[in-house]
Amino acid sequence: MVMDMGYMFLFLIGFGLAVTGGVTTIAYMNFLPAGVSWVEYFIFIKGRIECYFLPIGLLIMTLVIYRFPNKP
């Protein structure tokens, strides 16, 4: 039971990071109509730490899902 709560906690941490990173990445897409090219956009988000939360969160969620103990 305690391990299940740990997996749940890690999954929620990963989910929160993924949501934060995804929303931030989408919010920065508002620069595109202002005349920023796609290359400049990707260079910009490469330098923003909050945009790395999306892949980190997805990685944590994937690891937790595949490591979660299966119960019969």
mmJSON file of the N, C-alpha and C atoms, coordinates in Angstrom:
{"data_MODEL":{"atom_site":{
"group_PDB":["ATOM","ATOM","ATOM","ATOM","ATOM","ATOM","ATOM","ATOM","ATOM","ATOM","ATOM","ATOM","ATOM","ATOM","ATOM","ATOM","ATOM","ATOM","ATOM","ATOM","ATOM","ATOM","ATOM","ATOM","ATOM","ATOM","ATOM","ATOM","ATOM","ATOM","ATOM","ATOM","ATOM","ATOM","ATOM","ATOM","ATOM","ATOM","ATOM","ATOM","ATOM","ATOM","ATOM","ATOM","ATOM","ATOM","ATOM","ATOM","ATOM","ATOM","ATOM","ATOM","ATOM","ATOM","ATOM","ATOM","ATOM","ATOM","ATOM","ATOM","ATOM","ATOM","ATOM","ATOM","ATOM","ATOM","ATOM","ATOM","ATOM","ATOM","ATOM","ATOM","ATOM","ATOM","ATOM","ATOM","ATOM","ATOM","ATOM","ATOM","ATOM","ATOM","ATOM","ATOM","ATOM","ATOM","ATOM","ATOM","ATOM","ATOM","ATOM","ATOM","ATOM","ATOM","ATOM","ATOM","ATOM","ATOM","ATOM","ATOM","ATOM","ATOM","ATOM","ATOM","ATOM","ATOM","ATOM","ATOM","ATOM","ATOM","ATOM","ATOM","ATOM","ATOM","ATOM","ATOM","ATOM","ATOM","ATOM","ATOM","ATOM","ATOM","ATOM","ATOM","ATOM","ATOM","ATOM","ATOM","ATOM","ATOM","ATOM","ATOM","ATOM","ATOM","ATOM","ATOM","ATOM","ATOM","ATOM","ATOM","ATOM","ATOM","ATOM","ATOM","ATOM","ATOM","ATOM","ATOM","ATOM","ATOM","ATOM","ATOM","ATOM","ATOM","ATOM","ATOM","ATOM","ATOM","ATOM","ATOM","ATOM","ATOM","ATOM","ATOM","ATOM","ATOM","ATOM","ATOM","ATOM","ATOM","ATOM","ATOM","ATOM","ATOM","ATOM","ATOM","ATOM","ATOM","ATOM","ATOM","ATOM","ATOM","ATOM","ATOM","ATOM","ATOM","ATOM","ATOM","ATOM","ATOM","ATOM","ATOM","ATOM","ATOM","ATOM","ATOM","ATOM","ATOM","ATOM","ATOM","ATOM","ATOM","ATOM","ATOM","ATOM","ATOM","ATOM","ATOM","ATOM","ATOM","ATOM","ATOM","ATOM","ATOM","ATOM","ATOM"],
"id":[1,2,3,4,5,6,7,8,9,10,11,12,13,14,15,16,17,18,19,20,21,22,23,24,25,26,27,28,29,30,31,32,33,34,35,36,37,38,39,40,41,42,43,44,45,46,47,48,49,50,51,52,53,54,55,56,57,58,59,60,61,62,63,64,65,66,67,68,69,70,71,72,73,74,75,76,77,78,79,80,81,82,83,84,85,86,87,88,89,90,91,92,93,94,95,96,97,98,99,100,101,102,103,104,105,106,107,108,109,110,111,112,113,114,115,116,117,118,119,120,121,122,123,124,125,126,127,128,129,130,131,132,133,134,135,136,137,138,139,140,141,142,143,144,145,146,147,148,149,150,151,152,153,154,155,156,157,158,159,160,161,162,163,164,165,166,167,168,169,170,171,172,173,174,175,176,177,178,179,180,181,182,183,184,185,186,187,188,189,190,191,192,193,194,195,196,197,198,199,200,201,202,203,204,205,206,207,208,209,210,211,212,213,214,215,216],
"type_symbol":["N","C","C","N","C","C","N","C","C","N","C","C","N","C","C","N","C","C","N","C","C","N","C","C","N","C","C","N","C","C","N","C","C","N","C","C","N","C","C","N","C","C","N","C","C","N","C","C","N","C","C","N","C","C","N","C","C","N","C","C","N","C","C","N","C","C","N","C","C","N","C","C","N","C","C","N","C","C","N","C","C","N","C","C","N","C","C","N","C","C","N","C","C","N","C","C","N","C","C","N","C","C","N","C","C","N","C","C","N","C","C","N","C","C","N","C","C","N","C","C","N","C","C","N","C","C","N","C","C","N","C","C","N","C","C","N","C","C","N","C","C","N","C","C","N","C","C","N","C","C","N","C","C","N","C","C","N","C","C","N","C","C","N","C","C","N","C","C","N","C","C","N","C","C","N","C","C","N","C","C","N","C","C","N","C","C","N","C","C","N","C","C","N","C","C","N","C","C","N","C","C","N","C","C","N","C","C","N","C","C","N","C","C","N","C","C"],
"label_atom_id":["N","CA","C","N","CA","C","N","CA","C","N","CA","C","N","CA","C","N","CA","C","N","CA","C","N","CA","C","N","CA","C","N","CA","C","N","CA","C","N","CA","C","N","CA","C","N","CA","C","N","CA","C","N","CA","C","N","CA","C","N","CA","C","N","CA","C","N","CA","C","N","CA","C","N","CA","C","N","CA","C","N","CA","C","N","CA","C","N","CA","C","N","CA","C","N","CA","C","N","CA","C","N","CA","C","N","CA","C","N","CA","C","N","CA","C","N","CA","C","N","CA","C","N","CA","C","N","CA","C","N","CA","C","N","CA","C","N","CA","C","N","CA","C","N","CA","C","N","CA","C","N","CA","C","N","CA","C","N","CA","C","N","CA","C","N","CA","C","N","CA","C","N","CA","C","N","CA","C","N","CA","C","N","CA","C","N","CA","C","N","CA","C","N","CA","C","N","CA","C","N","CA","C","N","CA","C","N","CA","C","N","CA","C","N","CA","C","N","CA","C","N","CA","C","N","CA","C","N","CA","C","N","CA","C","N","CA","C","N","CA","C","N","CA","C","N","CA","C","N","CA","C"],
"label_alt_id":[null,null,null,null,null,null,null,null,null,null,null,null,null,null,null,null,null,null,null,null,null,null,null,null,null,null,null,null,null,null,null,null,null,null,null,null,null,null,null,null,null,null,null,null,null,null,null,null,null,null,null,null,null,null,null,null,null,null,null,null,null,null,null,null,null,null,null,null,null,null,null,null,null,null,null,null,null,null,null,null,null,null,null,null,null,null,null,null,null,null,null,null,null,null,null,null,null,null,null,null,null,null,null,null,null,null,null,null,null,null,null,null,null,null,null,null,null,null,null,null,null,null,null,null,null,null,null,null,null,null,null,null,null,null,null,null,null,null,null,null,null,null,null,null,null,null,null,null,null,null,null,null,null,null,null,null,null,null,null,null,null,null,null,null,null,null,null,null,null,null,null,null,null,null,null,null,null,null,null,null,null,null,null,null,null,null,null,null,null,null,null,null,null,null,null,null,null,null,null,null,null,null,null,null,null,null,null,null,null,null,null,null,null,null,null,null],
"label_comp_id":["MET","MET","MET","VAL","VAL","VAL","MET","MET","MET","ASP","ASP","ASP","MET","MET","MET","GLY","GLY","GLY","TYR","TYR","TYR","MET","MET","MET","PHE","PHE","PHE","LEU","LEU","LEU","PHE","PHE","PHE","LEU","LEU","LEU","ILE","ILE","ILE","GLY","GLY","GLY","PHE","PHE","PHE","GLY","GLY","GLY","LEU","LEU","LEU","ALA","ALA","ALA","VAL","VAL","VAL","THR","THR","THR","GLY","GLY","GLY","GLY","GLY","GLY","VAL","VAL","VAL","THR","THR","THR","THR","THR","THR","ILE","ILE","ILE","ALA","ALA","ALA","TYR","TYR","TYR","MET","MET","MET","ASN","ASN","ASN","PHE","PHE","PHE","LEU","LEU","LEU","PRO","PRO","PRO","ALA","ALA","ALA","GLY","GLY","GLY","VAL","VAL","VAL","SER","SER","SER","TRP","TRP","TRP","VAL","VAL","VAL","GLU","GLU","GLU","TYR","TYR","TYR","PHE","PHE","PHE","ILE","ILE","ILE","PHE","PHE","PHE","ILE","ILE","ILE","LYS","LYS","LYS","GLY","GLY","GLY","ARG","ARG","ARG","ILE","ILE","ILE","GLU","GLU","GLU","CYS","CYS","CYS","TYR","TYR","TYR","PHE","PHE","PHE","LEU","LEU","LEU","PRO","PRO","PRO","ILE","ILE","ILE","GLY","GLY","GLY","LEU","LEU","LEU","LEU","LEU","LEU","ILE","ILE","ILE","MET","MET","MET","THR","THR","THR","LEU","LEU","LEU","VAL","VAL","VAL","ILE","ILE","ILE","TYR","TYR","TYR","ARG","ARG","ARG","PHE","PHE","PHE","PRO","PRO","PRO","ASN","ASN","ASN","LYS","LYS","LYS","PRO","PRO","PRO"],
"label_asym_id":["A","A","A","A","A","A","A","A","A","A","A","A","A","A","A","A","A","A","A","A","A","A","A","A","A","A","A","A","A","A","A","A","A","A","A","A","A","A","A","A","A","A","A","A","A","A","A","A","A","A","A","A","A","A","A","A","A","A","A","A","A","A","A","A","A","A","A","A","A","A","A","A","A","A","A","A","A","A","A","A","A","A","A","A","A","A","A","A","A","A","A","A","A","A","A","A","A","A","A","A","A","A","A","A","A","A","A","A","A","A","A","A","A","A","A","A","A","A","A","A","A","A","A","A","A","A","A","A","A","A","A","A","A","A","A","A","A","A","A","A","A","A","A","A","A","A","A","A","A","A","A","A","A","A","A","A","A","A","A","A","A","A","A","A","A","A","A","A","A","A","A","A","A","A","A","A","A","A","A","A","A","A","A","A","A","A","A","A","A","A","A","A","A","A","A","A","A","A","A","A","A","A","A","A","A","A","A","A","A","A","A","A","A","A","A","A"],
"label_entity_id":["1","1","1","1","1","1","1","1","1","1","1","1","1","1","1","1","1","1","1","1","1","1","1","1","1","1","1","1","1","1","1","1","1","1","1","1","1","1","1","1","1","1","1","1","1","1","1","1","1","1","1","1","1","1","1","1","1","1","1","1","1","1","1","1","1","1","1","1","1","1","1","1","1","1","1","1","1","1","1","1","1","1","1","1","1","1","1","1","1","1","1","1","1","1","1","1","1","1","1","1","1","1","1","1","1","1","1","1","1","1","1","1","1","1","1","1","1","1","1","1","1","1","1","1","1","1","1","1","1","1","1","1","1","1","1","1","1","1","1","1","1","1","1","1","1","1","1","1","1","1","1","1","1","1","1","1","1","1","1","1","1","1","1","1","1","1","1","1","1","1","1","1","1","1","1","1","1","1","1","1","1","1","1","1","1","1","1","1","1","1","1","1","1","1","1","1","1","1","1","1","1","1","1","1","1","1","1","1","1","1","1","1","1","1","1","1"],
"label_seq_id":[1,1,1,2,2,2,3,3,3,4,4,4,5,5,5,6,6,6,7,7,7,8,8,8,9,9,9,10,10,10,11,11,11,12,12,12,13,13,13,14,14,14,15,15,15,16,16,16,17,17,17,18,18,18,19,19,19,20,20,20,21,21,21,22,22,22,23,23,23,24,24,24,25,25,25,26,26,26,27,27,27,28,28,28,29,29,29,30,30,30,31,31,31,32,32,32,33,33,33,34,34,34,35,35,35,36,36,36,37,37,37,38,38,38,39,39,39,40,40,40,41,41,41,42,42,42,43,43,43,44,44,44,45,45,45,46,46,46,47,47,47,48,48,48,49,49,49,50,50,50,51,51,51,52,52,52,53,53,53,54,54,54,55,55,55,56,56,56,57,57,57,58,58,58,59,59,59,60,60,60,61,61,61,62,62,62,63,63,63,64,64,64,65,65,65,66,66,66,67,67,67,68,68,68,69,69,69,70,70,70,71,71,71,72,72,72],
"pdbx_PDB_ins_code":[null,null,null,null,null,null,null,null,null,null,null,null,null,null,null,null,null,null,null,null,null,null,null,null,null,null,null,null,null,null,null,null,null,null,null,null,null,null,null,null,null,null,null,null,null,null,null,null,null,null,null,null,null,null,null,null,null,null,null,null,null,null,null,null,null,null,null,null,null,null,null,null,null,null,null,null,null,null,null,null,null,null,null,null,null,null,null,null,null,null,null,null,null,null,null,null,null,null,null,null,null,null,null,null,null,null,null,null,null,null,null,null,null,null,null,null,null,null,null,null,null,null,null,null,null,null,null,null,null,null,null,null,null,null,null,null,null,null,null,null,null,null,null,null,null,null,null,null,null,null,null,null,null,null,null,null,null,null,null,null,null,null,null,null,null,null,null,null,null,null,null,null,null,null,null,null,null,null,null,null,null,null,null,null,null,null,null,null,null,null,null,null,null,null,null,null,null,null,null,null,null,null,null,null,null,null,null,null,null,null,null,null,null,null,null,null],
"Cartn_x":[0.823,0.0,0.864,1.944,2.805,3.536,3.98,4.662,3.717,2.448,1.47,1.331,1.373,1.266,2.513,3.671,4.898,4.842,4.348,4.195,3.18,2.106,1.085,1.671,2.452,3.064,4.027,4.873,5.797,5.052,3.974,3.193,2.602,2.071,1.48,2.536,3.736,4.825,5.159,5.276,5.547,4.444,3.198,2.071,2.102,2.367,2.442,3.549,4.701,5.805,5.456,4.826,4.454,3.436,2.469,1.464,2.112,2.974,3.644,4.502,5.277,6.122,5.328,4.243,3.41,2.713,2.167,1.477,2.464,3.65,4.657,5.112,5.329,5.751,4.685,3.432,2.343,2.195,2.384,2.279,3.35,4.547,5.607,5.338,4.406,4.054,3.373,2.971,2.392,3.414,4.692,5.711,5.684,5.144,5.144,4.366,3.158,2.463,3.149,4.048,4.75,5.925,6.149,7.193,8.412,8.356,9.472,9.347,10.458,10.41,10.449,10.178,10.181,11.572,12.591,13.965,14.286,13.928,14.151,13.343,12.137,11.294,11.962,12.457,13.095,14.402,15.13,16.337,15.956,14.856,14.412,13.991,13.158,12.68,13.774,14.809,15.937,16.647,16.602,17.267,16.383,15.135,14.213,14.077,14.397,14.401,12.991,11.981,10.623,10.093,10.686,10.265,10.802,11.83,12.361,11.49,10.539,9.648,8.764,8.398,7.542,8.202,9.399,9.992,10.369,10.785,11.13,9.892,8.774,7.526,7.033,7.114,6.704,7.588,8.873,9.797,9.469,9.207,8.857,7.571,6.558,5.294,5.48,6.275,6.518,7.232,8.238,8.965,8.064,7.22,6.33,5.308,4.779,3.772,4.379,5.594,6.196,6.818,7.1,7.672,6.621,5.398,4.347,4.121,4.13,3.982,2.574,2.524,1.231,0.725,-0.518,-1.116,-2.074,-2.047,-2.939,-4.385],
"Cartn_y":[-1.201,0.0,1.26,1.252,2.428,2.634,1.537,1.666,2.186,1.784,2.28,3.796,4.311,5.757,6.46,5.812,6.398,6.489,5.42,5.446,6.497,6.604,7.604,9.016,9.232,10.536,10.877,9.926,10.169,10.43,9.682,9.904,11.312,11.755,13.096,14.185,13.949,14.904,14.997,13.853,13.843,14.508,14.252,14.865,16.384,16.841,18.286,18.942,18.29,18.835,18.867,17.797,17.74,18.831,19.041,20.08,21.459,21.696,22.996,23.262,22.27,22.442,22.586,21.819,21.911,23.252,23.735,25.034,26.152,26.077,27.108,27.084,25.888,25.772,26.311,26.009,26.52,28.03,28.518,29.956,30.718,30.151,30.81,30.774,29.956,29.953,31.253,32.069,33.368,34.296,33.949,34.746,34.543,33.426,33.118,34.152,34.55,35.579,36.944,37.134,38.416,38.513,37.462,37.515,36.659,35.869,34.986,33.716,33.279,32.071,30.833,29.675,28.424,28.13,28.429,28.178,29.055,30.324,31.23,30.802,30.295,29.807,28.642,27.658,26.5,26.881,27.833,28.316,28.997,29.747,30.437,29.449,28.459,27.539,26.579,26.407,25.573,26.196,27.497,28.192,28.421,27.994,28.208,26.918,26.974,25.772,25.21,26.056,25.565,24.754,24.913,24.111,22.685,22.464,21.118,20.295,20.933,20.198,19.213,19.527,18.631,17.278,17.211,15.879,15.181,15.944,15.329,14.709,15.432,14.916,13.694,13.713,12.548,11.344,11.584,10.497,9.897,10.738,10.246,9.44,9.942,9.212,7.876,7.859,6.604,5.591,6.043,5.134,4.575,5.416,4.962,3.969,4.223,3.315,1.941,1.912,0.631,-0.073,0.657,0.047,-0.272,0.14,-0.096,-1.583,-2.08,-3.526,-4.004,-5.034,-5.611,-6.514,-6.332,-7.162,-8.151,-9.414,-10.426,-10.215],
"Cartn_z":[0.0,0.0,0.0,0.778,0.851,-0.469,-1.098,-2.391,-3.456,-3.385,-4.346,-4.241,-3.022,-2.823,-3.364,-3.237,-3.785,-5.295,-5.936,-7.392,-7.814,-7.067,-7.375,-7.244,-6.2,-5.981,-7.123,-7.516,-8.624,-9.922,-10.154,-11.364,-11.373,-10.24,-10.174,-10.324,-9.787,-9.982,-11.476,-12.141,-13.573,-14.371,-13.981,-14.675,-14.512,-13.311,-13.073,-13.871,-13.927,-14.719,-16.205,-16.694,-18.105,-18.453,-17.591,-17.838,-17.821,-16.841,-16.746,-17.983,-18.38,-19.56,-20.838,-20.967,-22.164,-22.287,-21.195,-21.216,-21.525,-20.938,-21.196,-22.649,-23.183,-24.577,-25.522,-25.241,-26.066,-25.897,-24.685,-24.462,-25.233,-25.316,-26.076,-27.575,-28.023,-29.45,-29.862,-28.898,-29.226,-29.868,-29.789,-30.468,-31.975,-32.436,-33.872,-34.695,-34.269,-35.063,-35.017,-34.062,-33.958,-34.912,-35.715,-36.718,-36.412,-35.357,-35.021,-35.861,-36.449,-37.266,-36.368,-36.976,-36.212,-35.664,-36.447,-35.991,-34.783,-34.856,-33.724,-32.507,-32.749,-31.651,-30.933,-31.703,-31.078,-30.384,-30.921,-30.249,-28.939,-28.96,-27.747,-26.665,-27.02,-25.98,-25.532,-26.345,-25.93,-24.724,-24.621,-23.527,-22.309,-22.354,-21.23,-20.428,-19.143,-18.314,-18.136,-18.112,-17.881,-19.056,-20.234,-21.381,-21.301,-20.489,-20.293,-19.344,-18.672,-17.769,-18.534,-19.765,-20.555,-20.803,-21.392,-21.597,-20.294,-19.28,-17.996,-17.363,-17.394,-16.838,-17.58,-18.908,-19.689,-19.386,-19.208,-18.871,-17.507,-16.519,-15.183,-15.233,-15.926,-16.015,-16.72,-17.781,-18.502,-17.616,-16.894,-16.006,-14.908,-14.341,-13.272,-13.808,-14.988,-15.551,-15.818,-16.366,-16.701,-15.493,-14.42,-13.223,-12.164,-12.383,-11.397,-11.234,-10.007,-9.818,-10.186,-10.981,-11.374,-10.265,-9.926,-8.889,-9.54,-9.084,-9.687,-9.327],
"occupancy":[1.0,1.0,1.0,1.0,1.0,1.0,1.0,1.0,1.0,1.0,1.0,1.0,1.0,1.0,1.0,1.0,1.0,1.0,1.0,1.0,1.0,1.0,1.0,1.0,1.0,1.0,1.0,1.0,1.0,1.0,1.0,1.0,1.0,1.0,1.0,1.0,1.0,1.0,1.0,1.0,1.0,1.0,1.0,1.0,1.0,1.0,1.0,1.0,1.0,1.0,1.0,1.0,1.0,1.0,1.0,1.0,1.0,1.0,1.0,1.0,1.0,1.0,1.0,1.0,1.0,1.0,1.0,1.0,1.0,1.0,1.0,1.0,1.0,1.0,1.0,1.0,1.0,1.0,1.0,1.0,1.0,1.0,1.0,1.0,1.0,1.0,1.0,1.0,1.0,1.0,1.0,1.0,1.0,1.0,1.0,1.0,1.0,1.0,1.0,1.0,1.0,1.0,1.0,1.0,1.0,1.0,1.0,1.0,1.0,1.0,1.0,1.0,1.0,1.0,1.0,1.0,1.0,1.0,1.0,1.0,1.0,1.0,1.0,1.0,1.0,1.0,1.0,1.0,1.0,1.0,1.0,1.0,1.0,1.0,1.0,1.0,1.0,1.0,1.0,1.0,1.0,1.0,1.0,1.0,1.0,1.0,1.0,1.0,1.0,1.0,1.0,1.0,1.0,1.0,1.0,1.0,1.0,1.0,1.0,1.0,1.0,1.0,1.0,1.0,1.0,1.0,1.0,1.0,1.0,1.0,1.0,1.0,1.0,1.0,1.0,1.0,1.0,1.0,1.0,1.0,1.0,1.0,1.0,1.0,1.0,1.0,1.0,1.0,1.0,1.0,1.0,1.0,1.0,1.0,1.0,1.0,1.0,1.0,1.0,1.0,1.0,1.0,1.0,1.0,1.0,1.0,1.0,1.0,1.0,1.0,1.0,1.0,1.0,1.0,1.0,1.0],
"B_iso_or_equiv":[0.0,0.0,0.0,0.0,0.0,0.0,0.0,0.0,0.0,0.0,0.0,0.0,0.0,0.0,0.0,0.0,0.0,0.0,0.0,0.0,0.0,0.0,0.0,0.0,0.0,0.0,0.0,0.0,0.0,0.0,0.0,0.0,0.0,0.0,0.0,0.0,0.0,0.0,0.0,0.0,0.0,0.0,0.0,0.0,0.0,0.0,0.0,0.0,0.0,0.0,0.0,0.0,0.0,0.0,0.0,0.0,0.0,0.0,0.0,0.0,0.0,0.0,0.0,0.0,0.0,0.0,0.0,0.0,0.0,0.0,0.0,0.0,0.0,0.0,0.0,0.0,0.0,0.0,0.0,0.0,0.0,0.0,0.0,0.0,0.0,0.0,0.0,0.0,0.0,0.0,0.0,0.0,0.0,0.0,0.0,0.0,0.0,0.0,0.0,0.0,0.0,0.0,0.0,0.0,0.0,0.0,0.0,0.0,0.0,0.0,0.0,0.0,0.0,0.0,0.0,0.0,0.0,0.0,0.0,0.0,0.0,0.0,0.0,0.0,0.0,0.0,0.0,0.0,0.0,0.0,0.0,0.0,0.0,0.0,0.0,0.0,0.0,0.0,0.0,0.0,0.0,0.0,0.0,0.0,0.0,0.0,0.0,0.0,0.0,0.0,0.0,0.0,0.0,0.0,0.0,0.0,0.0,0.0,0.0,0.0,0.0,0.0,0.0,0.0,0.0,0.0,0.0,0.0,0.0,0.0,0.0,0.0,0.0,0.0,0.0,0.0,0.0,0.0,0.0,0.0,0.0,0.0,0.0,0.0,0.0,0.0,0.0,0.0,0.0,0.0,0.0,0.0,0.0,0.0,0.0,0.0,0.0,0.0,0.0,0.0,0.0,0.0,0.0,0.0,0.0,0.0,0.0,0.0,0.0,0.0,0.0,0.0,0.0,0.0,0.0,0.0],
"pdbx_formal_charge":[null,null,null,null,null,null,null,null,null,null,null,null,null,null,null,null,null,null,null,null,null,null,null,null,null,null,null,null,null,null,null,null,null,null,null,null,null,null,null,null,null,null,null,null,null,null,null,null,null,null,null,null,null,null,null,null,null,null,null,null,null,null,null,null,null,null,null,null,null,null,null,null,null,null,null,null,null,null,null,null,null,null,null,null,null,null,null,null,null,null,null,null,null,null,null,null,null,null,null,null,null,null,null,null,null,null,null,null,null,null,null,null,null,null,null,null,null,null,null,null,null,null,null,null,null,null,null,null,null,null,null,null,null,null,null,null,null,null,null,null,null,null,null,null,null,null,null,null,null,null,null,null,null,null,null,null,null,null,null,null,null,null,null,null,null,null,null,null,null,null,null,null,null,null,null,null,null,null,null,null,null,null,null,null,null,null,null,null,null,null,null,null,null,null,null,null,null,null,null,null,null,null,null,null,null,null,null,null,null,null,null,null,null,null,null,null],
"auth_seq_id":[1,1,1,2,2,2,3,3,3,4,4,4,5,5,5,6,6,6,7,7,7,8,8,8,9,9,9,10,10,10,11,11,11,12,12,12,13,13,13,14,14,14,15,15,15,16,16,16,17,17,17,18,18,18,19,19,19,20,20,20,21,21,21,22,22,22,23,23,23,24,24,24,25,25,25,26,26,26,27,27,27,28,28,28,29,29,29,30,30,30,31,31,31,32,32,32,33,33,33,34,34,34,35,35,35,36,36,36,37,37,37,38,38,38,39,39,39,40,40,40,41,41,41,42,42,42,43,43,43,44,44,44,45,45,45,46,46,46,47,47,47,48,48,48,49,49,49,50,50,50,51,51,51,52,52,52,53,53,53,54,54,54,55,55,55,56,56,56,57,57,57,58,58,58,59,59,59,60,60,60,61,61,61,62,62,62,63,63,63,64,64,64,65,65,65,66,66,66,67,67,67,68,68,68,69,69,69,70,70,70,71,71,71,72,72,72],
"auth_comp_id":["MET","MET","MET","VAL","VAL","VAL","MET","MET","MET","ASP","ASP","ASP","MET","MET","MET","GLY","GLY","GLY","TYR","TYR","TYR","MET","MET","MET","PHE","PHE","PHE","LEU","LEU","LEU","PHE","PHE","PHE","LEU","LEU","LEU","ILE","ILE","ILE","GLY","GLY","GLY","PHE","PHE","PHE","GLY","GLY","GLY","LEU","LEU","LEU","ALA","ALA","ALA","VAL","VAL","VAL","THR","THR","THR","GLY","GLY","GLY","GLY","GLY","GLY","VAL","VAL","VAL","THR","THR","THR","THR","THR","THR","ILE","ILE","ILE","ALA","ALA","ALA","TYR","TYR","TYR","MET","MET","MET","ASN","ASN","ASN","PHE","PHE","PHE","LEU","LEU","LEU","PRO","PRO","PRO","ALA","ALA","ALA","GLY","GLY","GLY","VAL","VAL","VAL","SER","SER","SER","TRP","TRP","TRP","VAL","VAL","VAL","GLU","GLU","GLU","TYR","TYR","TYR","PHE","PHE","PHE","ILE","ILE","ILE","PHE","PHE","PHE","ILE","ILE","ILE","LYS","LYS","LYS","GLY","GLY","GLY","ARG","ARG","ARG","ILE","ILE","ILE","GLU","GLU","GLU","CYS","CYS","CYS","TYR","TYR","TYR","PHE","PHE","PHE","LEU","LEU","LEU","PRO","PRO","PRO","ILE","ILE","ILE","GLY","GLY","GLY","LEU","LEU","LEU","LEU","LEU","LEU","ILE","ILE","ILE","MET","MET","MET","THR","THR","THR","LEU","LEU","LEU","VAL","VAL","VAL","ILE","ILE","ILE","TYR","TYR","TYR","ARG","ARG","ARG","PHE","PHE","PHE","PRO","PRO","PRO","ASN","ASN","ASN","LYS","LYS","LYS","PRO","PRO","PRO"],
"auth_asym_id":["A","A","A","A","A","A","A","A","A","A","A","A","A","A","A","A","A","A","A","A","A","A","A","A","A","A","A","A","A","A","A","A","A","A","A","A","A","A","A","A","A","A","A","A","A","A","A","A","A","A","A","A","A","A","A","A","A","A","A","A","A","A","A","A","A","A","A","A","A","A","A","A","A","A","A","A","A","A","A","A","A","A","A","A","A","A","A","A","A","A","A","A","A","A","A","A","A","A","A","A","A","A","A","A","A","A","A","A","A","A","A","A","A","A","A","A","A","A","A","A","A","A","A","A","A","A","A","A","A","A","A","A","A","A","A","A","A","A","A","A","A","A","A","A","A","A","A","A","A","A","A","A","A","A","A","A","A","A","A","A","A","A","A","A","A","A","A","A","A","A","A","A","A","A","A","A","A","A","A","A","A","A","A","A","A","A","A","A","A","A","A","A","A","A","A","A","A","A","A","A","A","A","A","A","A","A","A","A","A","A","A","A","A","A","A","A"],
"auth_atom_id":["N","CA","C","N","CA","C","N","CA","C","N","CA","C","N","CA","C","N","CA","C","N","CA","C","N","CA","C","N","CA","C","N","CA","C","N","CA","C","N","CA","C","N","CA","C","N","CA","C","N","CA","C","N","CA","C","N","CA","C","N","CA","C","N","CA","C","N","CA","C","N","CA","C","N","CA","C","N","CA","C","N","CA","C","N","CA","C","N","CA","C","N","CA","C","N","CA","C","N","CA","C","N","CA","C","N","CA","C","N","CA","C","N","CA","C","N","CA","C","N","CA","C","N","CA","C","N","CA","C","N","CA","C","N","CA","C","N","CA","C","N","CA","C","N","CA","C","N","CA","C","N","CA","C","N","CA","C","N","CA","C","N","CA","C","N","CA","C","N","CA","C","N","CA","C","N","CA","C","N","CA","C","N","CA","C","N","CA","C","N","CA","C","N","CA","C","N","CA","C","N","CA","C","N","CA","C","N","CA","C","N","CA","C","N","CA","C","N","CA","C","N","CA","C","N","CA","C","N","CA","C","N","CA","C","N","CA","C","N","CA","C","N","CA","C","N","CA","C","N","CA","C"],
"pdbx_PDB_model_num":[1,1,1,1,1,1,1,1,1,1,1,1,1,1,1,1,1,1,1,1,1,1,1,1,1,1,1,1,1,1,1,1,1,1,1,1,1,1,1,1,1,1,1,1,1,1,1,1,1,1,1,1,1,1,1,1,1,1,1,1,1,1,1,1,1,1,1,1,1,1,1,1,1,1,1,1,1,1,1,1,1,1,1,1,1,1,1,1,1,1,1,1,1,1,1,1,1,1,1,1,1,1,1,1,1,1,1,1,1,1,1,1,1,1,1,1,1,1,1,1,1,1,1,1,1,1,1,1,1,1,1,1,1,1,1,1,1,1,1,1,1,1,1,1,1,1,1,1,1,1,1,1,1,1,1,1,1,1,1,1,1,1,1,1,1,1,1,1,1,1,1,1,1,1,1,1,1,1,1,1,1,1,1,1,1,1,1,1,1,1,1,1,1,1,1,1,1,1,1,1,1,1,1,1,1,1,1,1,1,1,1,1,1,1,1,1]
}}}
